[in-house]
Amino acid sequence: MLGVSEHQRGNSQSAERLLRHSLLVNPQSAATRYALGVILSALQRNDEALVCYDDLIALTPDFVDAHMKRGLLLSGVGRFAEAIVSYDNVIAIDPRHLEALQHKGEALHYLGRFDDAIACYNQILTLQPTHFAALVDRGCAFKDLGRANEAIAEFNLALTIAPDNTIILINRGETRLALRQNSEALEDFDRVISINPRIALGWLGRANVLMLRKNVSEALEACERAVALEPKSTKGLTQIGQCHALLGNAEAAVSFFDRALAIKPDDDIALQSRIFSLDFGSGDYALHQAARSEWWRRIGSKISAKHPPHHENSLDPARRIVVGYVSGDFRDHSAARAFRPVLENHDKSRFEVICYCNSLTQDDVTDSFRHIADRWRDVVQWPDDRLADCIRADKVDILIDLSGYTRGNRLRVFARKPAPIQVTAWGHGSGTGMPTMDYLFTDPVSVPREVCDLFAEQIYHLPCSIIIEPPPAELRVTEPPVTSNGYVTYGVFTRASRFSNSAIELWARILRSDVTSRLIIKDRALNDGSVQTRLLESLAAHGVTPDRVSLMGSTCREEHLAAYRCVDIGLDPFPHGGGVSTWESLYMGVPVVTKMGNSLSTRIGGAILSAIDMRDWIASSEDQYVDIALRSTPDRLRTIRNQLPDLIAARCSPASYTKAVERAYRTMWEKYCGERPG
């Protein structure tokens, strides 16, 4: 007891000496061994403490507190599987030991065994329905499982007990954010800030909502507040990078992602954000694919090693092929316009289509995909193991990734290789760096044959990397606006995040060369007044006054397409060019000037123009870009405007493109069947 008293007074070394002396007097004393274990643990001499607890348990197997302390020590050093054994020993002795059940649930949660963790919390709540920690932790387990509505219900119940608990408010806000309940999420984060403005996660949650609303400047301020509070917050540094990416500063964005990864090298969000932002910079094929390979090395390969592939698909090369499409964009989204025409035109006698929808947001476009699919799966709240098991059970032969490294991807599932053949395409078809992804759909311009070896996937060339579904023909006009205005109107209708300083400078050069011309820029980011101001100031710095520039924010789809009636010539940004936006411009009769670079993202505009035989609109230098933009007469623009629909239909119609895709699938399947042992 003198040793225990010394420990309580803070004299741990004296306490240890007294307790070891006591053990010399009575080596069988369980109380002494337990006290010594507690002191050694407090001194962070963990291995010695474990030996002490193990010796005690050998002497007195039913010493509950020894098992409990052993479990807590192991949890504290991240040895969760071993800790669970100790908690199970406690529960075997005392099935109503709530603390052991709670800590076992938390250990299971850390191991990603969310369903098992929930089972522990259920046991606690059966015994004590208002157990606060179990309610909160069960809500967090539901959240991590993607069962958002159940998570919110748990958090609501916990908040009736502790209305000002910031941890619960943050978790509820993050869950509401996943459900796109943005206003409600913002209320939670603002409530956290009002309770304690020094909680970084409150500011980061607020920033997340503001980014989704495209209030990027305000979001950046919130992120900076968070990082000022926690300078080594990987989440905070990553979100600052994402803000810079939305503002079009890819170089600054990547620098913040690199800072986050220096702290936590396997941070999934930082790695994926870095990959996406590099595409908007001036890097080449080698740099972009190396970044993707880094995700595989740090994350994907470890998942793959734990889940060796096993397939039992029937190896009949001539049978109907089961094709599974996985996307977070089966909704009103630009990516959906690129792959819906393929799904709509599939020959269902030869291909069965299964859609795995990973989006909480569902709308009329979602309904159209649900109607197209032979089988439909809502998988957004499914953990990776369940989705992989479902794909195997569905006997999918060819699994298609439609998201790449964009929001809503399930690349962790593709790392498990649940289907014999896996392809990445269309939604963000720029390569994944994953050896478990067999093919990448692209074209000879986007990925020339001399760089194919830089990709982890085997390159399969289609007529073009992407197409889109034809917009309503009635929205197009046959007369270019120059014929009535008397001046040329240039248009940039794509993400403001693609507007590099070099591109803005070149657009200004074009307007200075033709002093009567005008420029229309349209993107939803321009709803943010600060973004508008920066863009106008940048153009003014290069000699273009604001009266020559019209800025348009978000509109409905029909108004967006109708705005092309005011444009004579489209200007493709660089280094990252437009894909869907380029096709939309061409479909509306507006030719596009593009400049090709040395990476897939810098060549997509050139690939589209090459596919419809408009190579004379492709520049290889800035001077050529300006020359192409300035050379067209009103008569030539009228001719092009009227010829474009037929050019597109003759070379890249959805029906003919889908046939090329289906030939690719059949070739892949026959090759796989031929290479597998009978």
C-alpha positions as CSV (number, residue, x, y, z in Angstrom):
1,M,0.0,0.0,0.0
2,L,2.9,2.3,0.5
3,G,4.0,1.7,-3.1
4,V,0.5,2.5,-4.3
5,S,0.5,5.7,-2.2
6,E,3.9,6.7,-3.7
7,H,2.5,6.3,-7.2
8,Q,-0.5,8.4,-6.4
9,R,1.9,11.1,-5.1
10,G,3.7,11.0,-8.4
11,N,6.8,9.1,-7.1
12,S,6.6,6.3,-9.6
13,Q,10.2,5.1,-9.3
14,S,9.9,4.9,-5.5
15,A,6.6,3.1,-6.0
16,E,8.1,0.5,-8.4
17,R,11.0,-0.2,-5.9
18,L,8.5,-0.7,-3.0
19,L,6.3,-3.0,-5.1
20,R,9.2,-5.1,-6.3
21,H,10.3,-5.4,-2.6
22,S,6.8,-6.5,-1.8
23,L,6.9,-9.3,-4.4
24,L,10.1,-10.6,-2.9
25,V,8.1,-11.0,0.4
26,N,5.1,-12.5,-1.3
27,P,5.5,-13.5,-5.0
28,Q,1.9,-14.8,-5.1
29,S,0.3,-11.4,-4.3
30,A,-2.1,-10.6,-7.2
31,A,-2.8,-7.1,-5.9
32,T,1.0,-6.3,-5.9
33,R,1.5,-7.6,-9.5
34,Y,-1.6,-5.6,-10.7
35,A,-0.3,-2.4,-9.0
36,L,3.2,-3.0,-10.6
37,G,1.6,-3.5,-14.0
38,V,-0.4,-0.2,-13.7
39,I,2.8,1.7,-12.7
40,L,4.9,0.2,-15.5
41,S,2.2,1.1,-18.0
42,A,2.0,4.7,-16.6
43,L,5.8,4.8,-17.2
44,Q,5.2,3.7,-20.8
45,R,7.3,0.6,-20.2
46,N,4.7,-1.4,-22.1
47,D,6.5,-4.7,-22.7
48,E,7.4,-5.0,-19.0
49,A,3.8,-4.1,-18.1
50,L,2.5,-6.8,-20.4
51,V,4.7,-9.4,-18.8
52,C,3.5,-8.3,-15.4
53,Y,-0.2,-8.7,-16.5
54,D,0.5,-12.0,-18.2
55,D,2.2,-13.4,-15.0
56,L,-0.7,-12.2,-13.0
57,I,-3.3,-13.8,-15.3
58,A,-1.3,-17.1,-15.1
59,L,-1.5,-16.9,-11.3
60,T,-5.2,-15.7,-11.2
61,P,-7.0,-16.4,-14.5
62,D,-10.2,-14.7,-13.4
63,F,-8.6,-11.4,-12.4
64,V,-10.9,-9.2,-14.5
65,D,-9.0,-5.9,-14.1
66,A,-5.8,-7.5,-15.2
67,H,-7.4,-8.6,-18.5
68,M,-9.0,-5.2,-18.9
69,K,-5.7,-3.3,-18.3
70,R,-3.9,-5.6,-20.7
71,G,-6.5,-4.9,-23.4
72,L,-6.3,-1.1,-22.8
73,L,-2.5,-1.2,-23.0
74,L,-2.6,-3.2,-26.3
75,S,-5.3,-0.8,-27.8
76,G,-3.1,2.1,-26.8
77,V,-0.2,0.8,-28.9
78,G,-2.4,-0.1,-31.9
79,R,-2.4,-3.9,-31.3
80,F,-6.2,-4.1,-31.6
81,A,-6.5,-7.8,-32.6
82,E,-4.6,-8.8,-29.4
83,A,-6.6,-6.3,-27.3
84,I,-9.8,-7.9,-28.4
85,V,-8.7,-11.2,-27.0
86,S,-8.2,-9.5,-23.6
87,Y,-11.6,-7.9,-23.8
88,D,-13.2,-11.2,-24.7
89,N,-11.6,-12.7,-21.6
90,V,-13.2,-10.0,-19.5
91,I,-16.6,-10.6,-21.1
92,A,-16.3,-14.3,-20.6
93,I,-15.9,-13.7,-16.9
94,D,-18.5,-10.9,-16.7
95,P,-20.9,-10.7,-19.7
96,R,-22.3,-7.4,-18.4
97,H,-18.9,-5.7,-18.3
98,L,-19.9,-2.5,-20.3
99,E,-16.4,-1.0,-20.4
100,A,-15.0,-4.2,-22.0
101,L,-17.8,-4.3,-24.5
102,Q,-17.2,-0.6,-25.3
103,H,-13.5,-0.9,-25.8
104,K,-13.9,-4.1,-27.8
105,G,-16.3,-2.3,-30.1
106,E,-13.8,0.5,-30.5
107,A,-11.0,-2.0,-31.3
108,L,-13.2,-3.7,-33.9
109,H,-14.0,-0.3,-35.4
110,Y,-10.3,0.5,-35.8
111,L,-9.8,-2.8,-37.6
112,G,-12.6,-1.9,-40.0
113,R,-15.0,-4.6,-38.7
114,F,-17.9,-2.2,-38.4
115,D,-20.7,-4.8,-38.2
116,D,-18.9,-6.6,-35.4
117,A,-18.4,-3.3,-33.6
118,I,-22.1,-2.5,-33.9
119,A,-22.9,-5.9,-32.4
120,C,-20.9,-4.9,-29.3
121,Y,-22.6,-1.6,-29.0
122,N,-26.0,-3.3,-29.4
123,Q,-25.1,-5.5,-26.4
124,I,-24.4,-2.4,-24.3
125,L,-27.5,-0.6,-25.3
126,T,-29.6,-3.6,-24.5
127,L,-28.3,-3.5,-21.0
128,Q,-28.3,0.3,-20.7
129,P,-30.3,2.0,-23.5
130,T,-29.0,5.5,-22.8
131,H,-25.3,4.5,-22.6
132,F,-23.8,7.7,-24.1
133,A,-20.5,6.4,-25.5
134,A,-22.2,3.4,-27.1
135,L,-24.7,5.6,-28.9
136,V,-22.0,7.9,-30.2
137,D,-19.7,5.0,-31.3
138,R,-22.6,3.1,-32.9
139,G,-23.4,6.2,-34.9
140,C,-19.8,6.5,-36.0
141,A,-19.8,2.8,-37.1
142,F,-23.0,3.4,-39.1
143,K,-21.3,6.5,-40.6
144,D,-18.2,4.5,-41.7
145,L,-20.4,1.8,-43.1
146,G,-22.2,4.4,-45.3
147,R,-25.5,3.8,-43.4
148,A,-25.9,7.5,-43.1
149,N,-29.6,7.7,-42.1
150,E,-29.0,5.3,-39.2
151,A,-25.9,7.2,-38.1
152,I,-27.9,10.5,-38.0
153,A,-30.6,8.8,-35.9
154,E,-27.9,7.7,-33.4
155,F,-26.3,11.2,-33.3
156,N,-29.7,12.8,-32.8
157,L,-30.4,10.5,-29.8
158,A,-27.0,11.2,-28.3
159,L,-27.6,15.0,-28.7
160,T,-30.7,14.8,-26.5
161,I,-28.4,13.7,-23.7
162,A,-25.5,16.1,-24.5
163,P,-26.8,19.0,-26.8
164,D,-23.5,20.8,-26.9
165,N,-21.2,17.8,-27.5
166,T,-19.0,19.0,-30.3
167,I,-17.8,15.5,-31.3
168,I,-21.4,14.4,-32.0
169,L,-22.2,17.6,-33.9
170,I,-19.1,17.2,-36.1
171,N,-19.9,13.6,-36.9
172,R,-23.6,14.5,-37.6
173,G,-22.4,17.4,-39.8
174,E,-20.0,15.1,-41.8
175,T,-22.8,12.5,-42.2
176,R,-25.3,15.1,-43.4
177,L,-22.6,16.4,-45.8
178,A,-22.3,12.9,-47.3
179,L,-26.1,12.9,-47.8
180,R,-25.8,16.4,-49.5
181,Q,-27.9,17.9,-46.7
182,N,-25.6,20.9,-47.0
183,S,-27.6,23.5,-45.1
184,E,-28.2,21.2,-42.2
185,A,-24.5,20.2,-42.2
186,L,-23.5,23.9,-42.2
187,E,-25.7,24.5,-39.1
188,D,-23.9,21.7,-37.3
189,F,-20.4,23.0,-38.1
190,D,-21.4,26.6,-37.3
191,R,-22.8,25.3,-34.0
192,V,-19.4,23.7,-33.2
193,I,-17.6,26.9,-34.0
194,S,-20.0,28.9,-31.7
195,I,-19.4,26.5,-28.8
196,N,-15.6,26.4,-29.3
197,P,-14.0,28.3,-32.2
198,R,-10.7,26.5,-31.5
199,I,-11.9,23.2,-32.8
200,A,-10.3,22.7,-36.3
201,L,-12.8,20.1,-37.5
202,G,-15.6,22.7,-37.1
203,W,-13.8,25.1,-39.5
204,L,-13.0,22.2,-41.9
205,G,-16.6,21.0,-42.0
206,R,-17.7,24.5,-42.7
207,A,-15.2,24.8,-45.5
208,N,-16.4,21.5,-47.1
209,V,-19.9,22.9,-47.4
210,L,-18.7,26.2,-48.8
211,M,-16.6,24.3,-51.4
212,L,-19.7,22.4,-52.5
213,R,-21.5,25.7,-52.9
214,K,-18.6,27.1,-54.9
215,N,-17.9,29.8,-52.3
216,V,-14.3,28.9,-52.6
217,S,-12.7,32.0,-51.2
218,E,-14.7,31.8,-48.0
219,A,-13.9,28.1,-47.8
220,L,-10.2,28.8,-48.1
221,E,-10.4,31.2,-45.2
222,A,-12.1,28.6,-43.1
223,C,-9.4,26.0,-44.0
224,E,-6.7,28.5,-43.0
225,R,-8.3,29.1,-39.7
226,A,-8.3,25.3,-39.1
227,V,-4.6,24.9,-40.0
228,A,-3.7,27.8,-37.8
229,L,-5.1,25.8,-34.9
230,E,-3.6,22.5,-36.0
231,P,-0.6,23.1,-38.3
232,K,-0.1,19.4,-38.9
233,S,-3.7,18.6,-39.8
234,T,-3.5,16.5,-43.0
235,K,-7.2,17.0,-43.5
236,G,-6.7,20.8,-43.2
237,L,-3.7,20.9,-45.6
238,T,-5.6,18.7,-48.1
239,Q,-8.7,20.9,-48.0
240,I,-6.5,24.0,-48.6
241,G,-5.1,22.2,-51.6
242,Q,-8.6,21.4,-52.9
243,C,-9.5,25.1,-52.6
244,H,-6.5,26.1,-54.6
245,A,-7.4,23.5,-57.2
246,L,-10.9,24.9,-57.5
247,L,-9.4,28.4,-58.0
248,G,-7.3,27.0,-60.9
249,N,-3.9,27.1,-59.1
250,A,-2.8,23.4,-59.6
251,E,0.8,24.1,-58.6
252,A,-0.3,25.5,-55.2
253,A,-2.8,22.7,-54.7
254,V,-0.2,20.0,-55.3
255,S,2.2,21.7,-52.8
256,F,-0.4,21.5,-50.1
257,F,-1.1,17.8,-50.9
258,D,2.6,17.1,-50.7
259,R,2.7,18.8,-47.2
260,A,-0.2,16.5,-46.1
261,L,1.5,13.4,-47.5
262,A,4.8,14.3,-45.8
263,I,2.9,14.0,-42.5
264,K,0.8,11.0,-43.5
265,P,2.1,9.2,-46.6
266,D,-0.9,6.9,-47.1
267,D,-3.6,9.6,-46.7
268,D,-6.1,8.4,-49.4
269,I,-7.8,11.8,-50.0
270,A,-4.5,13.7,-50.3
271,L,-3.1,11.1,-52.7
272,Q,-6.3,11.1,-54.9
273,S,-6.5,14.9,-54.8
274,R,-2.9,15.2,-55.8
275,I,-3.5,12.9,-58.8
276,F,-6.5,14.9,-60.0
277,S,-4.7,18.2,-59.6
278,L,-1.6,17.1,-61.4
279,D,-3.7,16.6,-64.5
280,F,-4.4,20.3,-64.5
281,G,-0.7,21.2,-64.4
282,S,2.0,21.1,-67.1
283,G,3.3,17.6,-66.3
284,D,3.7,14.9,-68.8
285,Y,2.6,11.2,-69.2
286,A,5.4,9.9,-67.0
287,L,4.7,12.3,-64.1
288,H,0.9,11.7,-64.2
289,Q,1.1,7.9,-64.3
290,A,3.9,7.8,-61.6
291,A,1.5,9.6,-59.3
292,R,-1.2,7.0,-60.0
293,S,1.3,4.2,-59.3
294,E,2.1,5.9,-56.0
295,W,-1.6,5.4,-54.9
296,W,-1.3,1.7,-55.9
297,R,2.0,1.3,-54.0
298,R,0.8,3.0,-50.8
299,I,-2.8,1.8,-50.7
300,G,-4.1,-0.4,-53.5
301,S,-1.4,-3.0,-53.4
302,K,-2.0,-3.6,-49.7
303,I,-5.7,-4.2,-50.3
304,S,-4.9,-6.5,-53.2
305,A,-2.5,-8.6,-51.2
306,K,-5.3,-9.2,-48.6
307,H,-7.8,-10.2,-51.3
308,P,-6.4,-12.6,-53.8
309,P,-8.7,-12.8,-56.8
310,H,-10.8,-15.9,-57.5
311,H,-13.2,-16.2,-60.4
312,E,-15.6,-19.0,-61.4
313,N,-17.1,-17.4,-64.5
314,S,-18.1,-19.8,-67.3
315,L,-15.3,-19.7,-70.0
316,D,-17.5,-19.7,-73.1
317,P,-16.1,-17.1,-75.5
318,A,-19.3,-16.9,-77.5
319,R,-21.9,-16.5,-74.8
320,R,-23.7,-13.3,-73.6
321,I,-21.2,-11.2,-71.6
322,V,-22.1,-9.7,-68.3
323,V,-20.8,-6.2,-68.0
324,G,-20.9,-4.3,-64.7
325,Y,-20.6,-0.5,-64.6
326,V,-19.5,1.2,-61.4
327,S,-20.0,4.9,-61.0
328,G,-20.7,7.7,-58.6
329,D,-22.3,9.7,-61.4
330,F,-25.4,7.9,-62.4
331,R,-27.1,11.2,-62.0
332,D,-27.3,14.7,-63.6
333,H,-23.6,15.1,-64.1
334,S,-21.4,15.9,-67.1
335,A,-19.7,12.4,-66.9
336,A,-23.1,10.7,-67.3
337,R,-23.5,12.4,-70.7
338,A,-20.3,10.6,-71.8
339,F,-21.3,7.0,-70.9
340,R,-25.1,7.0,-71.0
341,P,-25.1,6.8,-74.8
342,V,-23.0,3.6,-74.6
343,L,-25.4,2.0,-72.1
344,E,-28.4,3.0,-74.1
345,N,-27.1,1.5,-77.3
346,H,-25.9,-1.9,-76.0
347,D,-27.1,-5.0,-77.8
348,K,-28.9,-6.7,-74.9
349,S,-29.0,-10.0,-76.8
350,R,-25.2,-10.1,-76.5
351,F,-24.5,-8.1,-73.4
352,E,-26.2,-8.0,-70.0
353,V,-25.7,-4.7,-68.2
354,I,-25.5,-4.3,-64.4
355,C,-25.2,-0.8,-62.9
356,Y,-23.5,-0.4,-59.4
357,C,-24.7,3.1,-58.3
358,N,-22.4,4.8,-55.8
359,S,-24.2,8.1,-55.5
360,L,-26.6,9.3,-52.7
361,T,-27.9,11.9,-55.1
362,Q,-30.5,10.4,-57.4
363,D,-32.7,12.2,-60.0
364,D,-34.4,11.7,-63.4
365,V,-31.0,10.8,-65.0
366,T,-30.6,8.1,-62.3
367,D,-34.1,6.8,-63.3
368,S,-33.0,6.6,-66.9
369,F,-30.0,4.5,-66.0
370,R,-32.1,2.3,-63.8
371,H,-34.4,1.7,-66.8
372,I,-31.4,0.9,-69.1
373,A,-29.9,-1.6,-66.7
374,D,-30.8,-5.3,-66.7
375,R,-29.9,-5.3,-63.0
376,W,-29.5,-2.3,-60.7
377,R,-27.6,-2.1,-57.4
378,D,-27.6,0.9,-55.0
379,V,-24.2,0.4,-53.4
380,V,-23.2,3.8,-52.0
381,Q,-23.8,2.6,-48.4
382,W,-22.1,-0.8,-49.0
383,P,-18.6,-1.5,-47.6
384,D,-16.0,-2.6,-50.1
385,D,-16.2,-6.3,-49.1
386,R,-19.9,-6.5,-49.7
387,L,-19.7,-4.8,-53.1
388,A,-16.9,-7.1,-54.2
389,D,-18.8,-10.1,-53.0
390,C,-21.9,-8.9,-54.9
391,I,-19.9,-8.4,-58.1
392,R,-18.7,-12.0,-57.8
393,A,-22.1,-13.3,-57.1
394,D,-23.5,-11.4,-60.1
395,K,-20.9,-13.3,-62.2
396,V,-19.7,-10.1,-63.8
397,D,-17.3,-10.9,-66.7
398,I,-16.1,-7.3,-67.4
399,L,-16.2,-4.6,-64.7
400,I,-16.0,-1.0,-65.9
401,D,-14.7,1.9,-63.6
402,L,-16.5,5.1,-64.7
403,S,-15.0,7.4,-62.0
404,G,-11.2,7.1,-62.0
405,Y,-9.9,9.3,-59.2
406,T,-13.0,11.6,-59.1
407,R,-15.5,11.7,-56.2
408,G,-17.6,8.6,-55.8
409,N,-15.0,6.1,-57.1
410,R,-14.7,2.6,-55.8
411,L,-11.0,1.9,-56.7
412,R,-10.5,0.0,-53.5
413,V,-13.0,-2.6,-54.8
414,F,-11.2,-2.7,-58.2
415,A,-8.0,-3.4,-56.2
416,R,-9.7,-6.7,-55.0
417,K,-10.3,-7.7,-58.7
418,P,-13.8,-9.1,-58.2
419,A,-14.2,-9.6,-62.0
420,P,-12.0,-11.4,-64.4
421,I,-11.5,-8.4,-66.6
422,Q,-11.5,-4.8,-65.4
423,V,-11.5,-1.6,-67.5
424,T,-11.3,2.1,-66.7
425,A,-13.1,4.5,-69.1
426,W,-15.0,7.8,-69.8
427,G,-15.8,9.4,-66.4
428,H,-12.1,10.1,-65.7
429,G,-10.4,7.8,-68.2
430,S,-6.8,8.8,-67.7
431,G,-5.4,5.7,-66.1
432,T,-5.4,4.3,-62.6
433,G,-1.9,3.0,-62.1
434,M,-3.4,-0.3,-60.9
435,P,-2.1,-3.6,-62.2
436,T,-5.6,-5.1,-61.3
437,M,-7.1,-2.8,-64.0
438,D,-6.6,-4.7,-67.2
439,Y,-7.5,-2.1,-69.8
440,L,-7.9,1.7,-70.4
441,F,-10.2,2.9,-73.1
442,T,-8.7,5.9,-74.9
443,D,-7.7,6.8,-78.5
444,P,-4.5,7.2,-80.6
445,V,-4.3,11.0,-80.1
446,S,-4.9,11.0,-76.4
447,V,-2.4,8.2,-75.8
448,P,0.0,7.7,-78.7
449,R,1.5,4.3,-79.0
450,E,5.0,5.5,-78.0
451,V,3.8,6.3,-74.5
452,C,1.5,3.2,-73.9
453,D,4.2,1.5,-71.8
454,L,4.0,4.2,-69.2
455,F,0.5,3.0,-68.2
456,A,-0.3,0.2,-65.8
457,E,-3.3,-0.8,-68.0
458,Q,-3.2,-2.2,-71.5
459,I,-4.2,0.6,-73.8
460,Y,-7.3,-0.1,-76.0
461,H,-7.9,2.5,-78.7
462,L,-11.4,3.5,-79.6
463,P,-12.4,6.1,-82.3
464,C,-12.2,8.7,-79.5
465,S,-11.7,8.6,-75.7
466,I,-15.2,9.9,-75.1
467,I,-18.4,10.9,-76.9
468,I,-21.5,12.5,-75.4
469,E,-25.2,12.1,-76.1
470,P,-26.5,14.6,-78.7
471,P,-28.1,17.7,-77.1
472,P,-31.6,18.7,-78.3
473,A,-31.2,19.8,-81.9
474,E,-33.8,22.5,-81.5
475,L,-31.5,24.5,-79.2
476,R,-29.0,24.9,-82.0
477,V,-29.1,27.9,-84.5
478,T,-27.7,27.9,-88.0
479,E,-26.4,31.5,-88.1
480,P,-23.3,32.4,-86.2
481,P,-23.8,35.5,-84.1
482,V,-21.1,37.4,-86.0
483,T,-23.4,37.8,-88.9
484,S,-25.8,40.0,-86.9
485,N,-23.4,41.4,-84.3
486,G,-20.7,42.5,-86.7
487,Y,-18.0,41.2,-84.3
488,V,-16.7,37.7,-83.3
489,T,-17.7,36.4,-79.9
490,Y,-15.4,33.8,-78.3
491,G,-16.6,31.5,-75.6
492,V,-15.1,29.5,-72.8
493,F,-17.7,27.2,-71.3
494,T,-15.8,24.9,-68.9
495,R,-14.5,24.7,-65.4
496,A,-12.8,27.8,-64.1
497,S,-10.3,25.5,-62.4
498,R,-8.9,24.8,-65.9
499,F,-8.1,28.5,-66.5
500,S,-4.3,28.6,-66.3
501,N,-2.5,32.0,-66.3
502,S,-1.0,31.0,-69.7
503,A,-4.5,30.4,-71.2
504,I,-5.9,33.6,-69.8
505,E,-2.9,35.5,-71.2
506,L,-3.4,34.0,-74.6
507,W,-7.2,34.7,-74.7
508,A,-6.3,38.3,-73.9
509,R,-3.8,38.3,-76.8
510,I,-6.6,37.2,-79.1
511,L,-8.9,40.0,-77.9
512,R,-6.2,42.6,-78.3
513,S,-5.5,41.4,-81.8
514,D,-9.2,41.7,-82.8
515,V,-10.2,44.9,-81.0
516,T,-13.9,44.5,-81.8
517,S,-14.2,40.9,-80.5
518,R,-15.9,39.9,-77.2
519,L,-15.5,37.0,-74.8
520,I,-18.1,35.0,-72.8
521,I,-16.9,32.9,-69.9
522,K,-19.4,30.5,-68.3
523,D,-19.0,28.3,-65.3
524,R,-20.8,27.7,-62.0
525,A,-17.7,28.8,-60.1
526,L,-18.5,32.3,-61.4
527,N,-21.4,32.4,-58.9
528,D,-18.6,33.4,-56.5
529,G,-18.1,37.1,-56.8
530,S,-14.5,36.9,-55.7
531,V,-13.7,34.4,-58.5
532,Q,-15.3,36.9,-61.0
533,T,-13.2,39.7,-59.6
534,R,-9.9,37.8,-59.9
535,L,-10.7,36.7,-63.4
536,L,-11.6,40.2,-64.6
537,E,-8.5,41.6,-62.9
538,S,-6.3,39.0,-64.6
539,L,-7.7,39.8,-68.0
540,A,-7.4,43.6,-67.3
541,A,-3.7,43.0,-66.4
542,H,-3.3,41.8,-70.0
543,G,-5.1,44.7,-71.6
544,V,-8.7,43.5,-71.8
545,T,-11.2,45.8,-70.2
546,P,-14.2,44.4,-68.3
547,D,-16.7,45.8,-70.9
548,R,-15.5,43.3,-73.4
549,V,-16.1,40.3,-71.2
550,S,-19.4,38.7,-70.1
551,L,-19.3,36.3,-67.1
552,M,-22.1,33.7,-66.6
553,G,-22.6,31.5,-63.6
554,S,-24.7,28.3,-63.3
555,T,-27.9,27.9,-65.2
556,C,-30.2,25.0,-66.0
557,R,-29.0,22.6,-68.7
558,E,-31.2,24.1,-71.4
559,E,-30.1,27.6,-70.8
560,H,-26.5,26.4,-70.7
561,L,-26.7,24.9,-74.2
562,A,-28.8,27.9,-75.5
563,A,-26.0,30.2,-74.5
564,Y,-23.9,28.7,-77.3
565,R,-26.1,30.7,-79.7
566,C,-24.1,33.8,-78.6
567,V,-20.7,32.2,-79.4
568,D,-18.9,32.0,-82.7
569,I,-15.7,30.2,-81.7
570,G,-14.9,28.2,-78.6
571,L,-11.5,28.6,-76.8
572,D,-10.2,25.4,-75.1
573,P,-8.2,26.0,-71.9
574,F,-4.8,24.5,-71.4
575,P,-2.9,22.7,-70.2
576,H,-6.1,20.7,-69.2
577,G,-8.5,20.9,-72.1
578,G,-12.2,20.3,-72.1
579,G,-13.9,16.9,-72.9
580,V,-17.6,17.1,-72.5
581,S,-17.6,20.8,-72.9
582,T,-15.7,20.5,-76.2
583,W,-18.3,18.0,-77.5
584,E,-21.2,20.3,-76.4
585,S,-19.7,23.2,-78.2
586,L,-19.3,21.2,-81.4
587,Y,-22.8,19.8,-81.2
588,M,-24.1,23.3,-80.9
589,G,-22.3,24.3,-84.1
590,V,-19.4,26.1,-82.4
591,P,-15.9,25.1,-83.6
592,V,-13.2,25.0,-80.8
593,V,-9.6,26.0,-80.9
594,T,-7.4,23.7,-78.8
595,K,-3.7,23.4,-78.1
596,M,-2.2,19.9,-77.6
597,G,0.5,19.1,-75.0
598,N,2.3,16.1,-73.7
599,S,-0.2,14.4,-71.5
600,L,-3.6,12.8,-71.8
601,S,-5.4,15.7,-70.2
602,T,-3.7,18.2,-72.6
603,R,-4.7,16.2,-75.7
604,I,-8.4,15.4,-75.2
605,G,-9.6,18.4,-77.2
606,G,-7.3,17.5,-80.1
607,A,-8.5,13.9,-79.9
608,I,-12.1,15.0,-80.3
609,L,-11.4,17.3,-83.2
610,S,-9.3,14.6,-84.9
611,A,-12.1,12.1,-84.5
612,I,-14.4,14.3,-86.5
613,D,-11.7,15.4,-89.0
614,M,-11.3,19.0,-87.9
615,R,-7.5,18.8,-87.4
616,D,-7.1,22.4,-88.7
617,W,-8.5,23.6,-85.4
618,I,-5.7,22.0,-83.4
619,A,-2.7,24.1,-82.5
620,S,0.8,22.9,-81.4
621,S,2.0,26.3,-80.2
622,E,0.6,29.5,-78.7
623,D,1.2,31.5,-81.9
624,Q,-0.7,28.9,-83.9
625,Y,-3.6,28.9,-81.3
626,V,-3.9,32.7,-81.9
627,D,-3.7,32.4,-85.7
628,I,-6.5,29.7,-85.8
629,A,-8.7,31.8,-83.5
630,L,-8.4,34.9,-85.7
631,R,-8.6,33.4,-89.2
632,S,-12.2,32.5,-89.7
633,T,-14.6,34.6,-91.8
634,P,-18.4,34.8,-91.1
635,D,-19.0,32.7,-94.2
636,R,-16.7,30.0,-93.0
637,L,-18.2,30.0,-89.5
638,R,-21.7,29.7,-91.0
639,T,-20.5,26.7,-93.1
640,I,-18.9,25.0,-90.2
641,R,-22.0,25.6,-88.0
642,N,-24.2,23.8,-90.5
643,Q,-21.7,21.0,-91.2
644,L,-20.8,20.0,-87.7
645,P,-23.9,17.8,-86.9
646,D,-23.3,15.7,-90.0
647,L,-19.5,15.4,-89.3
648,I,-20.2,14.2,-85.7
649,A,-22.9,11.8,-86.8
650,A,-20.8,10.3,-89.6
651,R,-17.8,9.6,-87.3
652,C,-18.8,9.4,-83.7
653,S,-22.5,8.6,-83.4
654,P,-23.5,6.8,-80.2
655,A,-24.6,3.7,-82.1
656,S,-21.4,3.3,-84.1
657,Y,-19.3,4.2,-81.0
658,T,-21.1,1.6,-78.9
659,K,-20.4,-1.1,-81.6
660,A,-16.7,-0.3,-81.3
661,V,-17.0,-0.7,-77.5
662,E,-18.8,-4.0,-77.8
663,R,-16.1,-5.3,-80.2
664,A,-13.6,-4.4,-77.6
665,Y,-15.5,-6.3,-74.9
666,R,-15.8,-9.4,-77.1
667,T,-12.1,-9.2,-78.0
668,M,-11.1,-8.9,-74.3
669,W,-13.4,-11.8,-73.3
670,E,-12.3,-14.1,-76.1
671,K,-8.6,-13.4,-75.2
672,Y,-9.3,-14.1,-71.5
673,C,-11.1,-17.4,-72.3
674,G,-8.3,-18.5,-74.6
675,E,-5.6,-17.8,-71.9
676,R,-7.4,-19.6,-69.0
677,P,-6.9,-23.3,-68.6
678,G,-9.9,-25.3,-69.6
